[in-house]
Amino acid sequence: MKIKICGIRSQEMLDVCEEAGVDFVGINFVRTSKRFCSEMFQKRSETSFGSARVGVFWRNAEDEIREKIKNYNLDILQIYDADLVGKFDLPTWLALRVGQDDLNILQQKKPDLVLLDGSVPGSGQCVDKALLRESVDFVEDLGFDFGLAGGICEANVDWFLTHFSQAQFLDTASGVEDGSGAFSQTRLFKLLTLVKSA
C-alpha cells in the first residue's frame, strides 16, 4: 500500500519524508489551514528520486494554482473544487468529504482519482466508517481509483488496510504529528512500517 503524508511545510519535513520512502507528499496551499505552506522548497534534480509532490488546493484561483505548479515542481493536484477538474495538464485528484459532498458530481466530472476525506479535512477526526464503506462502493461502481484520508493514524491504520486493501494509498497529516501538532519523525516511521508491511 502506498502512503501520502500531507501538511509538508518545511524543507526538513520534505527531506525526511523523501528519505523515508514516502510515496506522495502533500503541500497544502489552503490559506485557512493550520498546515498552510509558505516556505519555498528546493527544485529537484532531474536525476534524483523523490516523493511525488501533491499540491492541495481549496478555493484557490486558477492563476495561483498554475503559479504553485511551477514554483513547487508539483506532480499532482489535489483539489476540493469539482469545477477545476480537467483545467490543468497535471493528474488531478478530486477530494470529496464523506457525508458532506455529493458524490453524484462524479457522474459529470472525471478526475484521475477520487480522495475520500473526512467530513472536516485537516481536523484529525476519523472518517465515518459506515459512510466510508458506502462511498467506496459508489466510487468503485463508477470505475474510479480512490485514496483514503480522514484521521488515519497508527491506532486505526490496520482497520483501513484490512477493509480497503484496494485503495491506491492512505493519506494522513495528523497521524504523523505529536500532541502539539508538530511533525513527529517517530510517528512517521511507525506508520510507514505498518503500511508498508501490510
C-alpha positions as CSV (number, residue, x, y, z in Angstrom):
1,M,0.0,0.0,0.0
2,K,1.2,3.5,-0.8
3,I,1.1,6.4,1.6
4,K,0.7,10.1,1.3
5,I,1.9,12.4,4.1
6,C,0.1,15.7,3.9
7,G,0.9,19.1,5.5
8,I,4.5,19.3,4.4
9,R,5.6,22.8,5.3
10,S,9.3,22.9,5.6
11,Q,12.3,21.6,3.7
12,E,13.2,19.4,6.7
13,M,9.8,17.7,6.6
14,L,10.1,17.1,2.9
15,D,13.7,15.7,3.2
16,V,12.7,13.3,6.0
17,C,9.7,12.0,4.0
18,E,11.6,11.6,0.8
19,E,14.5,9.8,2.6
20,A,12.0,7.5,4.4
21,G,10.4,6.5,1.0
22,V,7.0,8.2,1.4
23,D,5.2,7.8,-1.9
24,F,3.3,11.1,-2.0
25,V,4.0,14.4,-0.1
26,G,1.1,16.8,0.2
27,I,1.9,20.5,0.2
28,N,-1.0,22.5,1.5
29,F,-1.9,25.8,-0.2
30,V,-5.2,26.3,1.7
31,R,-4.7,29.7,3.4
32,T,-7.1,28.9,6.2
33,S,-5.3,25.7,7.1
34,K,-3.0,25.4,10.1
35,R,-0.7,23.4,7.8
36,F,-0.5,26.1,5.1
37,C,2.8,26.1,3.4
38,S,4.6,29.4,2.9
39,E,8.2,28.1,2.5
40,M,9.6,27.5,-0.9
41,F,11.2,24.1,-1.4
42,Q,14.3,23.4,-3.4
43,K,13.9,22.4,-7.0
44,R,14.6,18.7,-7.7
45,S,17.4,17.4,-9.8
46,E,16.1,15.6,-12.9
47,T,18.2,12.6,-11.9
48,S,17.2,12.5,-8.2
49,F,14.4,10.3,-6.8
50,G,11.9,11.9,-4.6
51,S,8.3,11.5,-3.4
52,A,5.6,12.7,-5.8
53,R,4.6,16.3,-4.8
54,V,0.9,16.8,-4.5
55,G,-0.4,20.4,-4.3
56,V,-3.5,20.6,-2.1
57,F,-6.0,23.4,-3.1
58,W,-9.3,24.6,-1.8
59,R,-10.9,27.9,-3.1
60,N,-7.6,28.9,-4.8
61,A,-7.8,30.9,-8.1
62,E,-6.6,29.1,-11.2
63,D,-3.8,31.6,-11.7
64,E,-2.5,30.9,-8.2
65,I,-2.6,27.1,-8.8
66,R,-0.6,27.5,-12.0
67,E,2.0,29.6,-10.1
68,K,2.3,26.9,-7.4
69,I,2.6,24.2,-10.0
70,K,5.6,26.0,-11.5
71,N,7.2,27.2,-8.3
72,Y,7.0,23.9,-6.3
73,N,7.5,21.4,-9.1
74,L,4.2,19.8,-8.4
75,D,3.4,16.4,-9.9
76,I,-0.2,16.0,-8.9
77,L,-3.1,18.3,-7.9
78,Q,-5.5,17.5,-5.1
79,I,-8.5,19.8,-5.3
80,Y,-11.7,20.2,-3.4
81,D,-13.4,22.2,-6.2
82,A,-15.0,19.9,-8.8
83,D,-15.3,22.8,-11.3
84,L,-11.5,22.7,-11.6
85,V,-11.3,19.1,-12.8
86,G,-9.9,19.0,-16.3
87,K,-8.4,22.5,-16.3
88,F,-4.8,21.6,-15.7
89,D,-2.2,19.4,-17.5
90,L,-1.3,17.5,-14.3
91,P,-3.0,14.4,-12.9
92,T,-5.9,15.7,-10.8
93,W,-7.3,14.1,-7.7
94,L,-10.8,15.3,-6.6
95,A,-11.1,15.3,-2.8
96,L,-14.7,14.7,-1.6
97,R,-15.8,14.9,2.1
98,V,-17.6,11.7,3.2
99,G,-21.1,12.6,4.4
100,Q,-20.7,16.3,3.2
101,D,-20.1,16.4,-0.5
102,D,-22.5,15.0,-3.1
103,L,-20.7,12.0,-4.8
104,N,-23.1,12.3,-7.7
105,I,-20.7,15.0,-9.1
106,L,-18.7,12.1,-10.3
107,Q,-21.4,11.4,-12.9
108,Q,-20.2,14.6,-14.6
109,K,-16.6,15.1,-13.6
110,K,-13.8,12.7,-14.4
111,P,-10.8,13.2,-12.1
112,D,-7.8,10.9,-12.3
113,L,-8.6,9.7,-8.8
114,V,-11.0,10.3,-6.0
115,L,-9.8,11.0,-2.5
116,L,-12.4,10.2,0.1
117,D,-11.7,12.5,3.1
118,G,-13.3,13.0,6.5
119,S,-16.1,15.5,6.9
120,V,-13.7,18.1,8.4
121,P,-10.5,17.8,6.4
122,G,-7.3,18.5,8.4
123,S,-9.0,18.1,11.8
124,G,-7.6,14.7,12.6
125,Q,-11.2,13.5,13.1
126,C,-11.7,9.9,11.9
127,V,-13.9,9.5,8.8
128,D,-17.3,7.9,9.5
129,K,-16.6,4.3,8.8
130,A,-20.2,3.3,7.8
131,L,-20.5,6.2,5.4
132,L,-17.0,5.5,4.0
133,R,-18.0,2.0,3.1
134,E,-21.0,3.3,1.1
135,S,-18.8,6.0,-0.5
136,V,-16.1,3.5,-1.6
137,D,-18.8,1.2,-3.1
138,F,-20.3,4.2,-5.0
139,V,-16.9,5.4,-6.3
140,E,-15.8,1.9,-7.3
141,D,-19.1,1.2,-9.2
142,L,-18.3,4.3,-11.3
143,G,-14.8,2.8,-12.1
144,F,-12.7,5.4,-10.2
145,D,-9.4,4.6,-8.4
146,F,-9.5,6.1,-4.9
147,G,-7.4,7.0,-1.9
148,L,-8.5,7.4,1.7
149,A,-7.9,10.2,4.3
150,G,-9.6,11.3,7.5
151,G,-7.9,10.8,10.8
152,I,-5.7,7.8,9.8
153,C,-3.1,7.0,12.4
154,E,-1.1,4.1,13.8
155,A,-4.0,3.2,16.1
156,N,-6.5,2.6,13.3
157,V,-4.4,2.1,10.2
158,D,-4.9,-1.7,10.4
159,W,-8.6,-1.3,10.0
160,F,-8.2,0.8,6.8
161,L,-5.7,-1.7,5.4
162,T,-7.9,-4.7,6.2
163,H,-11.2,-3.2,4.9
164,F,-9.9,-1.2,1.9
165,S,-6.9,-3.0,0.6
166,Q,-8.0,-1.9,-2.9
167,A,-7.3,1.7,-2.1
168,Q,-4.4,3.3,-4.0
169,F,-3.0,4.9,-0.9
170,L,-3.7,6.1,2.6
171,D,-3.3,9.8,3.4
172,T,-2.6,11.5,6.7
173,A,-1.3,14.6,8.3
174,S,-2.4,14.3,11.9
175,G,-1.2,10.7,12.0
176,V,2.4,11.9,11.9
177,E,2.1,14.8,14.4
178,D,2.5,14.9,18.1
179,G,0.0,16.3,20.6
180,S,1.1,19.8,19.9
181,G,0.6,19.5,16.2
182,A,4.4,19.3,15.4
183,F,5.7,16.9,12.9
184,S,6.9,13.7,14.6
185,Q,9.5,11.5,12.8
186,T,8.8,8.8,15.4
187,R,5.2,8.6,14.4
188,L,6.1,8.8,10.7
189,F,8.3,5.8,10.9
190,K,5.8,3.8,13.0
191,L,3.0,4.5,10.5
192,L,5.3,3.8,7.5
193,T,6.3,0.4,9.0
194,L,2.6,-0.6,9.5
195,V,1.5,0.5,6.0
196,K,4.5,-0.9,4.1
197,S,4.4,-4.3,5.9
198,A,0.7,-4.9,5.1
